[in-house]
């Protein structure tokens, strides 16, 4: 049976997963209402976080499809997938055109010598402009140094959610057959390597099964893998250790199928190698040269994880000790390749990741599993390059109605971002900036306010560049509770004029907890539990109605954005609270000395 291996790549929200779901449905292996995005967090947020495999049968050919994340924080997921497939479908929104992540994933694909098929999706959008989009994609290919064969890419136009594709905009079409035919015509067959040669396979993703333990999702480059096979696992440096394969699965639709063997060109799921890592080579030939290693991008931000030590510690969580947090982080490292953890300190763990979203997804998963912990403010990671202090830089693209462009340019300017480009399209403006990752930390929330929720901001990591100097960001102070107890509406009503509150009435608070921020910028200790003085005298104004503004409820991402250096974000299964590292006023004064 012929095999084709493809990955679907695109910017976040351009329709990769919807298109994959439609392909599964058309070829009869997908089920109504079952999506590639199966993780609970993915369904809630509407984004892909983890790369996933599926396969579809078409005209006697097996097409293996890997759906990849479109968010820059999960770039390491995309990179390693691209190494194991033979071509990519680059999906681009016909209205938005190429975006930062389109550029990132395309650059990686072209460097690996892949020849992409371009799918211009969402051609039914009111402001869609497929011709302009195609032109922008070609410009991007040439700018990224595509060779003639790559730049001469086939184009398919599609409406993913209706399951329609066409080769020309004027064609009539009722399904995705034109796209499937293009895949067969332009993507080389994967099963050309001899099946009787010594086995060579390389894992590009890891999975975990409660019964079978750690499993590897791997591309078979040559030979045949069977259950019960004794193999050698080789590190990129040539070091070998023995192992035994217990079970082999292949993919059919979204389900894994138990099989006796899988041969060259296929993508298989292998159980039995409990210490396997991404990028290692599994072979039956002890003297074989290992396959090239899979490189992963460096983390850009770091923060510390501590066990929860607040007065409310242990009230909601099942897992609260340092040892339990350590075990959980060690398990995470097995499958989360972009993460680094330093276990050297006895009471905390330094966790480094690709961005705020990367870290907050980990924290969200942990709290849902019953963990309680507190984390410090995220800091960017500095490197010494050729004797120069360097820091991570990002390219930021902002799409916003033109009346808000002044506010965006001014705000990013104070955060050391330099504008590179400005294009207008009707009332919409697209601004391109470059600047340090530090300047972006804590900005997204402000951006939503500045653009009244109508702006779209996306960023991608562009590399380490010389340190950009001091950045003055925070112009609000913290409102800190001086007592413990239940917050009362009357007290909050008096406090809401001073700034923004993070809590509503009847919320339990403790001394040292941050209950809001002050617009003047200085710290303020307040009493949110104070009730109204009741007397038997009536006074004018004593019966005023209390109008409370809804609180700015903290989520993990919001908390990581608004916290300061001397604060912890306390995360438990039911609550996210902000607190000072030193809870009493006296301790805070002492620590400042």
N, C-alpha and C positions, 0 to 999 in steps of 0.2 A: 504493500500500500504506500502511495506517495504521501510525503509529509511536507507541510509548509509551516514555518514558525514565524509569527509576527507579534509585535507589541503595538499597542495603541497609545500614542503619546499626544499630549496637548496641554494648554494652559488650563488652570482650574476653571470648571464650569463651561467648557466649550463643547461638552457632550460626548466624551469618550465612553462613559459607562452606559449611557442611554443607547448609543450606537451598538456597543457590544451586546447589550441585552436584546436589541432588535435582531442582530445576527443569530443569536442563540434561538430566538423564537422562530425565525424564518426557517432555520434548518431542522427544526423539530426537536431540539435537545433542551430548549429553555422552557420554563413553566411560567404561566401568567402570574404576575405579581412577585416572582422571585428575581432578585437583582444580584449583580456582581458585588455590589456594596452590601455585605452581609453583616458587618460589625455594627453594633448598636450605635456607637458614636458616629459612624459613617452615615447611617440612615438619619440620625438627628441633625447632623450638620450639612448633609447633602454634598459631602466631599469624599473622595477616595483617599484613604490613609495608607492602606497596605496593598502591595501589588498582588494580583490574583490570577490564577490560571483557569482556562476553560479550553474545550476543543470542540470543533464543529465538523461534521462530515459534509462534503460537497463534491458531487461528480466523482465519487470514488477516491477523493483525496481527504486526508485528515488535516485540518487547519488548527494548529495550536495557537491560542490567543492569550497574550498576557496584558491585562488592564493595569495601567500604572497610575500613581497619584499625579495630580497636576499642581500641587502646592510646593513652593520652593523649599519649605522645611523638610520635605520628604524626598529631596533630590537624590539621596543615596539609594533609595528604593529603585528609582528609575535607572540609575547608572548601571547597577549590576544586572538588571533585566536585559538591557540593551546588548550586553556581552553575549547573551545566550540565544539570541534570535537572528533571523536572516534578513529581515526588513521591518520597516515601521509604517504604520498608517499615521500620518501627521494630521490631526483634526484641528481645523481652524474655524472659528466663528465668523460667518460671512459679514457680520456687522462690525465686530470689534477688530478683526484682522489679527496679525501676530502680536502676542503680548509677551512680557518678560519670560515667562516659563516656556512659551513656545520656542523662544530663542535658546534657552538653556538646553532643552531636550533635543532640539534640532542640532545644536552645535555638537553635543555628545554623539549623536547618531552619525553625523557626517565624518567626525574624526575617526569613527570605527569603520568607515568605508561603506556604510549601509546606503541603499538607494531608496529613499522614502516614496510612498504614494501619498499625495496630498488629497485630503477629503475636506472640501469646503462645506461646512455643516450649517444648519439653521438658515437655509436660503429663503425660508418663508417669513423671516422676521421683517417687520415693516421697514426698518432702515437698512436692510441687508444690501450689500453692494458686492456681489461675487466677483465682478471683473476687477474692481479696485483691490479687493482682498487678494486675488490671485497675483496681481502685480506686486503687492507688498510682500507676498510670500517669496516670489522670485527674487526680489531685491534682497531679502533676508538671506536666501540661499547663496547669492553671489557675495554678499558682505561677509558671510561666514566661511568663504573660501571653498564652495562646492566645486567639484570638477565637472566636466561637460556631461558625463553620464548621469551624475546626481542632479544637475540643474535641469536636465531634460526630463522632468518628473511627470508621470501621468496624473491627471486631475479628475476627481469624481465629485459631483455635487450631491448633497444629501439633506434630508430632513429626518434626523435620527429618531425623533419620537413618533413619527408616522411610519418609520421603516421603509423609506423610499430613497433610492439613489439613481442618478443618471449621469451619462458620460458627457452629454451636452445639455445646456440649460433648456433648450427647446424640446428635448425628447419627452415622450410620454412614458411614465413608469409607475408601476404599482408596488414594487418591492425592491430588495437590495441586490438582486441578481447582477446588475452592472458592476457593483463593487466586488462581489465574489468572483466574477469573471476577470476583473482587473487583477485581483490577488493571484489567481492562477496564472495569468499571462505574464506578470512582471516579477513574481517572487521565485527565486531559484528553489529547486527541490532540496529538502534537507537530507534526504536519505540516500546520498551518493557515496558516503564512506562505506567501506566493506564491513559487513556484519560479522565476518569470521575473523577479523583482526583482533588483537588484544583490546580489552575494554578500556575506554578513556571517557570519563564523565566528570562534569564539574557542577557543584551546587551553586545556584545563584539566589536561593531563598531558603529559609528554614521554616518548618512547621512543627507544631507540638501536638501530640496525641496522648491522652491520659493512660492508654494501655500500651502503646508502642513507644512512648517517649519522644525523643527528638528525632525529627525526620528531615530529609533533605529534598528540596525540589531541584532537580538537576537536568542539564542538557547532556544527552549522550552524543559524543563526537564520533566515536567509532566502536565497533564491537556490539555485544549483546549482554544485557544485565539480567540475571535470573535469581530467584529466591534461593537462599542456601549457598550462594557463591562466596568463596573466600577471596578477599581483595587486599590491596595495599592502598593506604591513604597517604598521599604525598603533599607536604607543605610546598609553597613556592620555592623555598631554598633547597628542595630535594630530599629533606628528611622524610623517612617512610615509617609507617607503623601498620600492623596488620588489623584487619577487621572482617566481619562477616555480615552479609546482607541477609536480613530475615524475611522481608516482604517487599514486593514491588507493586506499585499502583500506577496506572496511567489515568488520564482525564477523559471523561466523556460528558460533554456539556459542562456543567459546574460540578458534577459528582466525580469522586475518584473511584476507579474500578480496579478490583483486585485482579492481578494478571500474573502469569508464570514468568513471562520475560518481556523485555522492551529492547528494541534495537536502535542502531545508530540513526541520528536525526530526530528521535522522539524526545519529548520532555516527560520525565517520570518522577514519581515520589517514592523515596527509598527509606525503609526503616531498618534499624539494627546497628547503625553507626552512631553511638551515643555521643561521641566527642567530635563529630564532623563540624567543620566551619565553612562559611561561604568562601569560594575561591580556591579551595583545596582540590586536588585531583585524585579521583578514585580510579584505580587501574588494576589489571591482573598481571601486568608486567612490572616487576620490581625495578628494572633498570630504565623504564620509560622516562623521558624528560617531562616534568610537570607542565601543565597548560599555563599560559600567562596569568599572573595574579590579577584579581579584580581590585582596583584601587577605589577607595571611598573618600569623599570630600571631608576635610577637617571640620570639627565643630567650631562654632563662632561665639557661643555664649556659655556662661558657667554660673551655677548657683549651688548653695549648700542645702542638703536635706538633713533635718534633725528630727528625732522623735518629739512628739508634741509635749510641751512642758507648761501649757497654760493652765489656769485654775479649772478649766472645763475638760482637761485631758482625760481620756478613757471613758467618757460618758457615752460616746456613740460608736466608737470603733472596736473591731475584734482584734486587729493587729496593731500594737502600739509600741513594741519594744525595738531597740536598735537592731537586734539580731533578726527580727522578722522583716524589717525594712531592708537589711543587708541581703537576706535570702531572695527577697522579691526583686531587688536591683540586679542580683546575679542572674536570675532567670530572664530578666528583660534583656540583659546583654547578649544572651544566646540568640535572640531573634531580631533585636533592634540594632542594626549595624552602625547607624550614624551616631550612636550614643557612646560616651566614655564616662567611666566612673572611677574615682580615686578612693580606695577603701582604707587609706593609710591612717586617717585620724580615728580615734576610738569612739567618739560620740557623734560624728557627723560624716556625710559622704559628699564629696565634690562631684557634681553631675554636670557634664558638658554636652550640649546638643546643637542642632542646626538652627534653632530659632525659638522664639517664645511659644509658637504653636506646637512645635515638636515636644517641648518640655511639658506644656500644659495638657497635651493628650495623654502623656504618661501619668501625670498627676491625677487626671480625671479617671483613667482606668484604675489606678491604685485606690482612689477613694471609693469607687463603686465596688471594689473587692473587699472593702471593710478596713482599709488602712487609715491611720491618723498620723499626720506628720506636720512639720512646719518648715517653710523654706525661706532662704534669704533673698534679697533683691538680685535679679540677674545682672551679671557684669559681662562685658565683652572680653574675649581672650586676646591678649596682646602677644605679638611674636617679635623676636629680634631677627631682622632680615638684613644681612650685610652690614651689621652694626647700627642699623636704623630701627627705632621703635616703630612697629607697624601694627595696624589694626584692621579688622574686616570692613570692607566697603560694600555698599549695596547700590544697585541701580533701581530707581523707583519710577514707576509710570503712574500718573494720575489722570483719570478721565473725570472731568467735572463740568457742570454748566459754567459758562464764562464769567458770570457775576461773582463766583467764589474764587477765581484764580488768584486774585490779589492776596487774600487771606492765606491761601496755601503756600504761595511763593514766599511770603513774609515769614510764616511759621517755620518752613523748612530752611529758609535762609539763616535764621537764628540758630538752627541746629546743625550748622556747617554743611548744608547741602548746596550744591552748585547746579543751576539749571543748565541743561545741555541742549534742549530742544523744545519748541512750542509749535503745535499745529492746531489749526481750528477746522471744524467741520460743522457748519451750521452754527448752532448755539453751544455746541460742545467743544471743549478745549482738551488737548492731550499734552501734558507737560512731562518732560523727562528730566530727572535729576540724578546726581550721583553724590554720595556722601557716606560718612561713617555709620556702621550699624548702631553705634551708641546713640546717634541722633534719632534713630527710628524707635528705640525702646521707649514705650510710653506715649508714642505720638498718635497711634491709630484711633484711640478714643477721642482725642482732640480733633482729629481729621473729620470724624463723623459729625461733630458739632459745627465745625467751620463750614462744611459743605451741606448742612441741613439733611444729612443722610443720603444725598444724591450723588456723592462722589464715589469712584471706585479707585482703590489704591492697591497696587501690586508691586512686589519687590523681588529681586533676585540677588544673590551673593555674587560679587564680581571678582573678589580676590583680596589679598592683604596689601594695603598701601600705607605710606608714612602717616604717623599720628596726626590727627587734624586739630589738636589743641583743645582748650577748655570749652565745654558747652554748657551754657546756663539754660536749664530746662524748666525746673519746677518753680512755679510762681504761686503755689498754694501751700498752706501749712496743714498740720494734722489737728483734728479735734479729738482730744483724748479723755476718756471717762475717768473721773477721780474716785468713783465708788463702784460697788458691785450691787446687782439687783435687777429689777425689771424696768426697762425704759418706759416712760409715761408720755402720752400724747401731749399733755400740757407743756412739759419741759421741752420736748422736741419742737413744738410750735414756736417757742421762744428762740431755739437754737437755729432754726432753718434760715433765718435772715443772715446769719454769719457765714454761711457757705453751703456745701452740699452734704446731705446726710446719707450714710450707708445703711442705716437701720430704720425700722419702723417701730411703732408702739408695741409694747409687750415683748420685745426682744430681750433676752437675758444678756446682760453685759457684766464685765468685770473690770477692776481697776487696771488701767494701762491699755485697755482695748481702744482701738481707733474707731470712733463712731461716725466720723465724717471729715471733710476738709474745710479749711477756712479760706475765704477768698482773699483776705488781706495778706496771707503769706506767712504769718507767725503762728507758732504752736499755741494751743489754748487748751487748758484742762477745764472740763465742764462736768456738770452733774445731770445726766439724762434721766435720773430716777426721781427728780424732785417733783412733788405733787403741788396742787394749788392750795394756798392757805385758806382754810375754811373758817369763817367767823359768822356770827349771827347779825352782822351789819351788812346792809346792801350798799354797794358803791357803784357809781356809773362806770361802765366798762367791765364790770366783773363777770358779766354773763355773755361776753363776746363768743361767737361761734369759733371753734378751733378748725382752721383749714390747713391740713397737712399736705405738703407737696409729696408725691410718691418718692420713696428713697431710691438712690442709685445703688441697686443691689449688686453686691460684689460677686463676680464669677472668678474662676481661677485666672483667666486671661486679664480681666480688668484689674484684679488684685496685683498681678505681676507688673502691670503698667503704672498703677498709682502709688505703689509702696516706695518708701525711702530707705536709705542705707541702714538706719537704726531700727528697722521694723522687721517683723516676721509675718509671713502669710500663713495662717493656721488653716489646714485643710482636713476636714473630717467627712465621714460618709454623708452627713446632712448639711454641714455648714462650711462657709468660707469666711473667716474672720481676719481682720488686720489688727496687729497688736504691736506695741513697742517691745523691743528686746528686753529692756529693763522696765518692769511694770510700775514701780512706785516713783513718784516725783524725786525723792531723795536719791534713789539709785541712779536715775538719769542724770542728775546734777553731778554726782560723784564720777560717773563714767566720762562725762565731758571734761572733767578736770584732768 
